[in-house]
Amino acid sequence: MFVKKVLTRFLFAAVSVAAFVPAAQAQRVAGFASADDAFLALRDASRRGDATKAAEIAAGLGNYPIPSYVDYYQIRPRIKDASASDVLGFIDQYRGTAIADRLRNDWLLELGKRRDWATFDAQYPMFVLNDDTQLKCYALMSKALKGGNVADEARALLAVPKDFGEACIALIALLMETKQFDEDDLWAQIRLAADTGNADFVRRLVPLSGIDDGSLMTAIDKPALIVAKGPGFRRVKHEVYIVALGRVARNNPQQAADALMSNDGQRLNNKQQKLAWAQIALQSARKLQPEAVEYWRKAGDAPLSVEAHEWKIRSALRAGDWKLVRHGIEMMPNALRNDPTWTYWLARAYAQDDKKEKAITLWQSIASQPGFYGQLALEELGQRTTIPPRAAAVTAAELAPMENNAGFKRAFKFFELGLRFEGYREWNWELRGMNERQLLAAAEFARRNDVLDRMVNTSDRTVVEVNYDQRFPTPHREVMATATQRLQLEMAWVYGLIRQESRFVRDARSHVGASGLMQLMPATARYVAKRIGYNDFTPARVNEIETNVLLGTNYLNMVLGDLEGSQTMATAAYNAGPGRPRAWRSTLAQPVEGAIFAESIPFSETRDYVKKVLSNATYYAAMFENRPQSLKARLGMVGPAAFVPSTLP
C-alpha cells in the first residue's frame, strides 16, 4: 500500500542521508514556507501542464538537493513543443538516471503521436525500462509501416486489457488496413474491452467494425435491448449480439444462456455459439456458479482471453473436475501455462490421472521458487517450508557504495516528502544490474535507515544469496507479542498480514483511507475500539504503533472467530470484508482445499492477498518455531455453508 508521508527521523538516520538536511533547511523560496513546499508546488504545476508557473517556481530552487527533478518538472509541461536539442540536452546531462529515462519515455510518446518514426526508431532502443504499452504499440506500428509482420506480437501485447491509449487504437487500425489483422482479431479486441467496461475503447473501434447504427454502443450500455432484438442475419450483427450476451451475463448468466439457447441464438453458427458460451461462462465463473463448468464445455475450443483461460480452470477446480483442469491448462498459451500457478495445478491433474512422474517433474520445476505455489509444490514432493541458511553478513566495504549511492539519496528525499512513487522509481532504478551481494547490501542499507519496505522488496530479489531476516522482519516484537498473546492469536500470521498490508511502513495510508501497519479503515478502527472498551481512542491515534496493532489484532481475532477459526477465510475477510468470504463459501457444492478456495476468490486483489499472507505466515512460523511448516495445513479445507451475513464491518 502507498503512503502519504514517511517519518523523517527514521529515514535520515544515516549520515549520507542527513547530508540533505542543511541544504534543504537553509534555502527559502519567496512565497513558500520552505524549499520543500516550493518543490511540491513545482511538481503540481508541472503535472497541470503550467510551464510558466513551473519555470517561476524553479527559478528559486537553484540549490535544491534533487536538481534533476527541478529541471524535469520545468521541461515536462513543454514536451510537446520542446526541441530535440532541449530534450537530448536534459538526457545527456542526467544520463544513466531514472529521470532521464522517464523524460525519454515522455518524449517517445510525443514522437509516436507526431508519427516521427525516424526519431522514434533512433530513441526507442535507448528507453531502458521499456514498460510503456503505448510505446510498444508505436514500435509495432513503425515496424509494420516498414513492411514487417507484427500480427503475432500485437496479439500478445493486446491480450490483457489496459489503458492502451491512442497508440494501440492506431496500431489495430493499421493492422486491419494492411490485412495483418482480420475481423476475428478486431472482434476479439472489442469483446475484451466490453468485458472490462471500457466503453471509450469500444467507441474508438466502432469505425473499424463497419457498424454505423449505434448498435455496438447499445450492446455496451443497454445490452438487453440488443438481446431482445436478436442477432439478425449479418456477421457484424452476430458479433454485436455476442458482445451484448456477455454484458447481460455480467448481471444474469442464466438470462444470457436462455437467450443463446432460444431460436434467436440458433442463428449463430457453431463458431459464434462457442464464442458466446465463452462470454457467458466467464461471467458465470466470476460469480462462482456451478453452472459455469457446463458453460465452459459448451464453449469448446473457442479462443479465450487470458482471464477466461484462468477462470475456466478455477471453475473446474471448484467442481473437482480434474480432466477439465488438465485439458484447460494444456490449451493455455505457453507463457500462461508456465506460470507457477498453472504448473502446480497441471501437476495435480496429472497426479489424479496416475501420471505421477509427469506430476513430479512439474512440481520439481517450481519447488525452489519462494512463495505460495513453490511451497505447495514442495509439500507435494514430501517436504515442508523451512528457512534456508542465511548468507554471509554484509561487510563495511559492501555497504559503502550503497551509502554513497546518489539514486538512493534521491529516493530517501522523496520518501521524506511523501512522494512514495518517485522514491520507488529511484530506488528500483539503482537495483538494476546489481549482483546478489550488492542487493543484500542495499537491503541492509535500507534496514539501517529503517525503510523496511525497501529492505524486504530488495532482499526478495536474490535467489542464491538469501537472508530471510531481511525478507521477513519482525519489528515491534514486544508490542506484537503482548497483543497476540493476550488474544491467543498466532503472531506469525499477524506478521504475515502486516508484511502484505503495509510492508512495515508505520504511517502507510491506502488510496481508500486505510492506515498504519495493519491498514485499518477509520470505521473499523472506531468499531473495534468501542467493542474492546478503548475509551481514549481518537482517529489521530490510529497510526500509533501500539494502538494500530491493538485494534488490528483485535479485529483479526474477531473475523477469525466469526469464520470458525479458518485463517484462509479470515484473511480474505480482513481484506474484502467478512460478508464476502461467507458468500463465496456458500456457492461451493462440496468442501474444497483452502488452496482452491483461495485461487477462486473473485477479487484479484483479495486472491493475491490471501495467497501472499498465508505464504508469509508459513515462513514466519518456520522462523519462530525453527521447524518445517505446512502451508497446506494452514490453508485447511473450506466447506459450503448457508450464507449468514456478518455483524462485523
C-alpha positions in Angstrom: 0.0 0.0 0.0 1.2 3.5 -0.8 1.7 6.1 1.9 1.3 9.9 2.4 4.5 10.5 4.4 7.4 8.7 5.9 8.8 9.9 9.3 12.0 11.8 8.6 13.5 10.9 12.0 13.8 7.4 10.8 14.7 7.9 7.1 17.5 10.3 7.8 19.4 8.2 10.4 22.3 7.5 8.1 25.0 10.2 7.7 24.7 10.0 3.9 21.0 10.9 4.1 21.4 13.6 6.7 23.7 15.4 4.3 20.5 16.6 2.6 19.0 18.4 5.6 21.2 21.5 5.8 20.8 22.5 2.2 17.0 22.0 2.3 16.6 23.9 5.5 18.8 26.8 4.5 17.1 27.5 1.3 14.0 29.7 1.3 11.8 30.4 -1.8 9.7 33.5 -1.9 6.0 32.8 -1.3 6.7 29.4 0.3 7.4 28.3 3.9 10.2 26.1 2.8 12.1 24.8 -0.3 10.3 21.5 0.1 6.9 23.3 -0.2 8.2 25.1 -3.3 9.3 21.8 -4.8 6.0 20.2 -4.2 4.3 23.2 -5.8 6.6 22.9 -8.8 5.7 19.3 -9.2 2.0 20.2 -9.1 2.4 23.0 -11.7 4.2 20.6 -14.0 1.6 17.9 -13.7 -1.1 20.5 -14.5 0.9 21.5 -17.6 1.5 25.0 -16.4 5.0 25.6 -17.8 5.0 29.3 -16.9 4.3 28.7 -13.2 6.8 25.8 -13.1 9.6 28.0 -14.5 8.7 30.7 -12.0 8.9 28.4 -9.0 12.0 26.6 -10.3 13.9 29.9 -10.6 14.1 30.0 -6.8 15.2 26.4 -6.3 18.7 26.6 -7.6 20.3 24.8 -4.7 17.6 22.2 -4.2 19.0 18.7 -3.3 17.5 17.0 -6.3 18.2 19.4 -9.2 17.4 16.8 -11.9 13.7 16.8 -10.9 13.7 20.6 -10.7 14.8 20.6 -14.3 12.4 17.7 -15.3 9.4 19.5 -13.9 10.3 22.5 -16.0 10.7 20.7 -19.3 7.9 18.2 -18.9 5.0 20.6 -19.4 6.5 21.8 -22.6 7.4 18.4 -24.0 5.1 18.9 -27.0 7.0 22.0 -28.1 10.5 21.2 -26.8 13.2 20.9 -29.4 15.2 17.7 -29.8 18.3 19.5 -28.5 16.4 20.6 -25.3 15.3 17.0 -24.6 18.6 15.4 -25.6 20.4 18.0 -23.5 18.5 17.0 -20.4 19.0 13.3 -21.1 22.8 13.9 -21.7 23.1 16.0 -18.5 21.4 13.3 -16.4 22.4 10.3 -18.4 22.1 7.0 -16.6 19.5 8.2 -14.1 15.8 7.2 -13.7 14.5 10.7 -14.5 16.4 10.8 -17.8 14.8 7.5 -18.8 11.4 9.0 -17.7 11.8 12.0 -19.9 12.8 9.8 -22.9 9.5 7.9 -22.2 7.6 11.2 -22.3 9.3 12.3 -25.5 8.8 9.0 -27.3 5.1 9.2 -26.7 5.1 12.6 -28.4 7.2 11.3 -31.2 4.7 8.5 -31.7 1.8 10.9 -31.8 3.6 13.0 -34.4 4.4 9.9 -36.4 8.1 11.0 -36.4 9.3 7.5 -36.9 12.8 8.3 -37.8 13.5 10.0 -34.4 11.3 7.4 -32.6 13.2 4.5 -34.1 16.5 6.1 -33.1 15.4 6.8 -29.5 13.3 3.8 -28.6 16.1 1.2 -28.3 17.6 3.5 -25.6 14.5 3.5 -23.5 15.8 1.3 -20.7 12.7 0.3 -18.7 10.6 -0.4 -21.8 7.5 -0.7 -19.6 5.0 1.5 -21.6 2.4 -0.4 -23.5 1.6 2.6 -25.7 5.3 2.9 -26.8 5.3 -0.8 -27.6 2.2 -0.2 -29.8 4.0 2.7 -31.5 7.1 0.5 -32.0 5.0 -2.2 -33.7 3.3 0.5 -35.9 6.7 1.7 -37.1 7.8 -1.8 -37.8 4.6 -2.6 -39.7 4.9 0.6 -41.8 8.3 -0.7 -42.9 6.7 -3.9 -44.1 7.3 -6.0 -41.0 4.8 -8.7 -40.0 3.8 -7.8 -36.4 0.5 -9.5 -36.0 1.6 -12.2 -33.5 3.5 -9.6 -31.4 0.4 -7.4 -31.4 -1.9 -10.1 -30.4 0.4 -11.0 -27.5 0.7 -7.3 -26.4 -3.0 -6.6 -26.6 -4.1 -9.8 -24.8 -4.7 -8.2 -21.4 -6.9 -5.0 -21.4 -5.0 -1.9 -20.2 -5.1 1.8 -20.8 -4.0 1.3 -24.4 -4.5 4.9 -25.5 -4.2 6.4 -29.0 -1.2 4.3 -29.9 -2.8 0.9 -29.6 -6.0 2.0 -31.3 -3.9 3.3 -34.2 -2.0 0.0 -34.3 -5.2 -2.0 -34.6 -6.4 0.3 -37.3 -3.1 0.0 -39.2 -3.1 -3.8 -38.9 -6.7 -4.0 -40.2 -5.8 -1.8 -43.1 -2.7 -3.9 -44.0 -4.6 -7.1 -43.6 -2.4 -8.3 -40.8 -5.4 -8.3 -38.5 -8.7 -9.8 -39.7 -12.3 -9.4 -38.4 -11.7 -12.1 -35.8 -8.8 -10.0 -34.3 -10.9 -6.9 -34.3 -13.9 -8.5 -32.5 -11.6 -10.2 -30.0 -10.4 -6.7 -29.0 -13.9 -5.4 -28.9 -15.0 -8.3 -26.6 -12.0 -7.7 -24.3 -12.9 -4.0 -24.0 -16.6 -4.8 -23.5 -15.8 -7.3 -20.7 -13.8 -4.6 -18.8 -16.5 -2.0 -19.4 -14.1 0.2 -21.4 -16.7 1.9 -23.4 -14.3 4.6 -24.7 -12.1 1.9 -26.2 -15.0 0.2 -27.9 -16.3 3.6 -29.2 -12.9 4.2 -30.8 -13.1 0.8 -32.5 -16.5 1.4 -33.9 -15.3 2.9 -37.2 -13.3 -0.2 -37.9 -16.2 -2.5 -37.3 -18.4 -1.3 -40.2 -21.3 -0.5 -37.8 -22.9 2.9 -38.2 -26.3 2.4 -36.5 -25.1 2.8 -32.9 -25.9 -0.9 -32.0 -22.4 -1.7 -30.8 -22.5 1.0 -28.1 -26.1 0.0 -27.3 -24.7 -3.5 -26.7 -22.3 -2.0 -24.1 -24.8 0.4 -22.4 -28.1 -1.3 -22.8 -27.3 -4.9 -23.8 -30.8 -6.3 -23.0 -32.2 -4.3 -25.9 -29.8 -5.9 -28.4 -30.5 -9.4 -27.0 -34.3 -8.8 -27.2 -34.0 -7.9 -30.9 -32.0 -11.0 -31.7 -28.8 -11.4 -33.7 -30.1 -10.6 -37.2 -28.5 -12.2 -40.2 -25.2 -10.4 -40.9 -21.9 -11.3 -39.3 -21.4 -7.9 -37.7 -24.9 -8.2 -36.1 -24.0 -11.6 -34.8 -20.8 -10.2 -33.3 -22.7 -7.3 -31.6 -25.2 -9.9 -30.3 -22.3 -11.9 -28.7 -21.0 -8.7 -27.1 -24.5 -8.0 -25.7 -24.8 -11.5 -24.3 -21.6 -11.1 -22.5 -22.8 -7.8 -21.0 -26.1 -9.3 -20.0 -24.3 -12.2 -18.4 -22.4 -9.8 -16.1 -25.6 -9.5 -14.1 -27.5 -12.6 -15.1 -25.7 -15.5 -16.7 -28.8 -17.6 -16.8 -30.7 -15.0 -18.7 -27.9 -14.8 -21.3 -27.8 -18.6 -21.5 -31.6 -18.8 -22.1 -31.3 -16.3 -24.9 -28.5 -18.2 -26.5 -30.4 -21.4 -26.4 -33.5 -19.8 -27.9 -34.4 -19.7 -31.6 -32.7 -16.3 -31.9 -29.5 -17.8 -30.6 -29.6 -20.6 -33.0 -29.0 -18.1 -35.9 -25.4 -18.0 -34.8 -23.1 -20.5 -36.5 -21.2 -23.1 -34.5 -18.1 -21.0 -34.0 -20.1 -18.0 -32.9 -22.1 -20.0 -30.5 -18.9 -21.2 -28.8 -17.7 -17.7 -28.6 -21.0 -16.7 -27.0 -20.8 -19.5 -24.5 -17.3 -18.5 -23.6 -18.6 -15.0 -22.8 -21.4 -16.4 -20.6 -19.1 -19.0 -18.9 -16.6 -16.3 -17.9 -19.3 -14.2 -16.1 -20.8 -17.3 -14.5 -17.3 -18.4 -13.3 -16.6 -15.0 -11.8 -19.9 -15.4 -9.8 -18.7 -18.8 -8.7 -21.8 -20.5 -10.2 -21.6 -24.3 -10.5 -23.2 -23.9 -14.0 -20.0 -22.4 -15.2 -18.4 -25.8 -15.8 -21.2 -26.8 -18.2 -21.0 -23.4 -20.0 -17.2 -23.9 -20.4 -17.9 -27.3 -22.0 -20.3 -25.7 -24.5 -17.6 -23.1 -25.3 -15.5 -26.0 -26.5 -12.4 -24.8 -28.3 -13.4 -21.1 -28.6 -10.5 -18.7 -28.3 -10.2 -17.4 -24.8 -8.7 -14.3 -23.2 -6.0 -14.7 -20.6 -8.6 -14.2 -17.8 -11.1 -16.6 -19.4 -8.4 -19.3 -19.5 -7.7 -18.8 -15.8 -11.4 -18.8 -14.8 -12.1 -21.9 -16.7 -9.5 -23.7 -14.5 -10.9 -22.1 -11.3 -14.4 -23.3 -12.2 -13.0 -26.8 -12.8 -11.1 -26.8 -9.5 -14.2 -25.9 -7.5 -16.1 -28.6 -9.3 -13.4 -31.2 -8.7 -13.3 -31.8 -12.5 -9.6 -32.7 -12.9 -10.0 -33.7 -16.6 -11.2 -30.2 -17.4 -8.3 -28.8 -15.3 -5.8 -30.8 -17.3 -7.3 -30.1 -20.7 -7.9 -26.4 -19.9 -4.3 -25.8 -18.8 -2.9 -27.7 -21.7 -4.8 -25.4 -24.0 -3.3 -22.3 -22.4 -0.7 -20.2 -24.3 2.8 -21.3 -23.3 3.6 -18.2 -21.3 0.5 -18.6 -19.2 0.7 -22.3 -18.8 4.3 -21.9 -17.5 3.1 -19.7 -14.6 3.8 -21.5 -11.3 0.0 -21.3 -10.5 -1.0 -23.4 -13.5 2.2 -25.6 -13.4 1.2 -26.7 -9.9 -2.4 -27.4 -10.8 -1.5 -29.2 -14.0 0.8 -31.4 -11.9 -2.1 -32.1 -9.6 -4.3 -33.1 -12.5 -1.6 -35.4 -13.8 -1.3 -37.0 -10.4 -5.1 -37.5 -10.3 -4.7 -39.3 -13.7 -1.9 -41.6 -12.3 0.7 -39.8 -14.3 2.9 -39.4 -11.2 6.2 -39.0 -13.0 5.0 -36.1 -15.1 3.5 -34.5 -11.9 6.8 -34.8 -10.0 8.7 -33.2 -12.9 6.4 -30.2 -12.9 6.5 -29.8 -9.1 10.2 -30.0 -9.1 10.4 -27.2 -11.7 8.8 -24.8 -9.2 9.5 -26.1 -5.8 12.6 -24.0 -5.4 10.6 -20.8 -6.0 9.7 -18.9 -2.9 6.0 -18.2 -2.4 2.6 -19.8 -2.4 2.8 -22.3 -5.2 6.5 -23.1 -4.7 5.7 -24.0 -1.1 2.7 -26.2 -2.1 4.8 -27.9 -4.8 7.4 -28.6 -2.1 4.8 -30.3 0.0 3.7 -32.5 -2.9 7.3 -33.7 -3.0 7.2 -34.7 0.7 8.9 -31.6 2.1 7.8 -28.6 4.0 8.6 -24.9 4.3 11.9 -24.2 6.0 14.2 -21.2 6.3 17.4 -21.6 4.2 20.8 -20.8 5.7 21.5 -17.1 5.9 24.0 -15.6 3.5 27.2 -14.1 5.0 26.8 -10.7 6.7 27.2 -7.6 4.6 30.7 -6.1 5.1 31.5 -2.4 5.5 33.2 -2.4 2.1 30.0 -3.8 0.5 27.8 -1.3 2.4 29.9 1.8 1.5 28.7 2.1 -2.2 25.1 2.0 -1.0 25.7 4.8 1.5 27.2 6.9 -1.3 24.6 6.0 -4.0 23.0 9.2 -5.3 19.8 7.4 -6.5 19.2 6.0 -3.0 19.7 9.5 -1.6 17.1 10.9 -4.0 14.8 8.1 -3.0 15.1 8.9 0.6 14.4 12.6 -0.1 11.2 11.6 -1.9 10.2 9.4 1.0 10.7 12.4 3.3 8.4 14.4 1.0 5.7 11.7 1.0 6.3 11.1 -2.8 6.4 7.3 -2.5 6.1 6.6 -6.2 9.1 8.8 -7.2 11.1 7.2 -4.3 10.4 3.7 -5.5 11.3 4.7 -9.1 14.7 6.0 -7.9 15.4 3.1 -5.6 14.4 0.3 -8.1 16.4 2.0 -10.9 19.6 1.7 -8.8 19.0 -2.0 -8.3 19.2 -2.8 -12.0 22.3 -4.9 -12.7 23.2 -5.4 -9.1 24.5 -8.9 -8.2 23.1 -10.7 -5.2 25.7 -9.4 -2.7 25.0 -5.9 -3.8 21.3 -6.5 -3.4 21.8 -7.7 0.1 24.0 -4.7 0.9 21.3 -2.4 -0.5 18.7 -4.2 1.7 20.9 -3.8 4.7 21.3 -0.1 3.9 17.5 0.3 3.8 17.3 -1.6 7.2 19.8 0.8 8.8 17.7 3.7 7.7 14.5 2.0 8.9 13.0 1.8 5.4 11.8 -1.7 5.8 9.6 -1.9 2.8 12.6 -1.3 0.5 14.7 -3.8 2.6 12.0 -6.5 2.0 11.5 -5.8 -1.7 15.2 -5.6 -2.4 16.1 -8.8 -0.5 13.3 -10.6 -2.2 15.2 -10.3 -5.5 18.1 -12.7 -4.5 18.0 -16.4 -5.5 21.1 -18.0 -4.1 22.4 -15.5 -1.5 19.4 -15.2 0.7 18.6 -13.5 4.0 15.2 -14.3 5.4 15.7 -11.9 8.3 15.6 -9.2 5.7 12.8 -10.7 3.8 10.6 -11.3 6.9 11.5 -8.7 9.5 9.9 -8.6 13.0 9.9 -5.0 14.2 7.9 -4.0 17.3 8.3 -7.6 18.6 7.3 -6.7 22.2 4.2 -4.9 21.1 3.3 -7.8 18.8 3.9 -10.4 21.5 1.8 -8.6 24.0 -1.1 -8.1 21.6 -1.1 -11.6 20.2 -0.6 -13.4 23.5 -3.5 -11.7 25.1 -5.8 -12.9 22.3 -4.0 -16.3 21.8 -3.6 -15.2 18.2 -0.7 -16.6 16.1 2.0 -14.0 15.8 3.4 -15.5 12.6 0.0 -14.9 10.9 -0.2 -11.3 12.1 3.3 -10.6 10.9 2.5 -12.2 7.6 -0.5 -10.0 7.2 1.4 -6.8 8.1 4.1 -7.7 5.6 1.5 -7.7 2.9 -0.6 -4.8 4.2 2.0 -2.1 4.8 5.4 -3.7 4.3 6.1 -2.2 7.8 5.7 1.4 6.8 4.4 2.8 10.1 2.1 5.5 8.7 1.1 3.8 5.5 -2.1 5.1 4.0 -4.0 3.4 1.2 -6.0 5.1 -1.6 -9.2 4.2 0.2 -8.1 5.6 3.6 -6.8 2.5 5.4 -4.0 3.5 7.9 -1.0 2.2 9.7 0.8 -1.1 9.9 -2.4 -3.1 9.8 -4.2 -0.8 7.4 -7.3 -0.1 9.4 -10.2 1.7 7.9 -11.5 4.6 10.1 -14.9 3.0 10.6 -13.3 -0.3 11.5 -10.9 1.3 14.0 -13.8 3.1 15.7 -15.9 -0.1 15.8 -13.1 -2.2 17.3 -12.2 0.5 19.8 -15.8 0.6 21.0 -16.1 -3.2 21.2 -13.0 -3.6 23.3 -13.7 -0.6 25.5 -10.8 1.6 24.3 -12.4 4.8 25.5 -9.3 7.0 24.9 -9.3 6.2 21.1 -9.3 9.1 18.6 -8.8 8.8 14.9 -5.5 10.7 15.2 -4.1 7.7 17.2 -4.6 5.1 14.5 -1.0 5.3 13.3 0.5 4.9 16.7 2.2 1.5 16.8 0.6 0.2 19.9 -2.9 1.5 19.0 -2.8 0.2 15.5 -1.6 -3.3 16.5 -4.1 -3.4 19.4 -7.0 -2.6 17.1 -5.8 -4.6 14.2 -5.1 -7.8 16.1 -8.5 -7.5 17.9 -10.3 -7.1 14.5 -8.4 -10.0 13.0 -9.4 -12.1 16.0 -13.0 -11.1 15.6 -13.2 -12.2 12.0 -11.3 -15.4 12.8 -14.0 -16.2 15.4 -16.7 -15.1 13.0 -15.4 -17.6 10.4 -15.0 -20.7 12.6 -11.2 -20.3 13.0 -10.3 -20.6 9.3 -7.2 -18.5 8.6 -8.0 -18.7 4.9 -11.4 -17.3 5.3 -10.4 -14.8 8.0 -7.5 -13.4 5.8 -10.0 -12.9 2.9 -12.4 -11.2 5.3 -9.7 -8.8 6.6 -9.1 -7.6 3.0 -12.6 -7.8 1.5 -14.9 -7.7 4.5 -16.4 -10.6 6.5 -19.6 -10.9 4.4 -17.9 -11.8 1.1 -16.0 -14.9 2.2 -19.2 -16.3 3.6 -21.0 -15.6 0.3 -18.2 -17.2 -1.7 -18.2 -20.3 0.5 -22.0 -20.6 0.2 -21.6 -21.3 -3.6 -19.5 -24.5 -3.0 -21.1 -27.8 -3.9 -18.7 -29.7 -1.6 -15.7 -29.0 0.7 -12.5 -27.9 -1.2 -8.9 -27.4 -0.2 -8.1 -24.0 1.1 -5.8 -23.5 -1.9 -8.7 -24.0 -4.3 -10.8 -21.6 -2.3 -8.0 -19.0 -2.3 -7.3 -19.4 -6.0 -11.0 -19.0 -6.9 -11.6 -15.8 -5.0 -13.4 -13.4 -7.4 -11.5 -10.3 -6.5 -8.0 -10.3 -7.9 -6.6 -8.1 -5.1 -8.1 -10.4 -2.4 -7.0 -13.5 -4.2 -3.4 -12.3 -4.4 -3.6 -11.0 -0.8 -4.8 -14.3 0.7 -2.1 -16.3 -1.0 0.7 -14.0 0.0 -0.4 -13.5 3.6 -0.7 -17.2 4.3 2.6 -17.9 2.5 4.2 -15.2 4.6 2.8 -16.6 7.8 4.2 -20.0 7.0 7.7 -18.6 6.6 7.3 -16.6 9.8 6.2 -19.7 11.6 9.2 -21.6 10.4 11.4 -18.8 11.7 9.7 -18.6 15.1 9.4 -22.3 15.7 12.7 -23.3 14.0 11.0 -26.3 12.3 9.4 -27.2 9.0 5.9 -25.8 8.4 2.9 -26.9 6.3 1.2 -24.3 4.2 -1.5 -26.9 3.3 -2.3 -27.4 6.9 -2.6 -23.7 7.4 -5.0 -23.4 4.4 -7.1 -26.3 5.6 -10.4 -27.1 4.0 -13.3 -24.8 3.2 -16.8 -26.3 3.1 -20.1 -25.0 1.9 -22.4 -23.3 4.5 -25.6 -21.4 4.4 -24.9 -17.7 3.9 -25.2 -15.8 7.1 -24.4 -12.1 7.0 -21.7 -11.0 9.3 -22.3 -8.4 12.0 -18.7 -7.1 11.6 -17.9 -4.1 9.5 
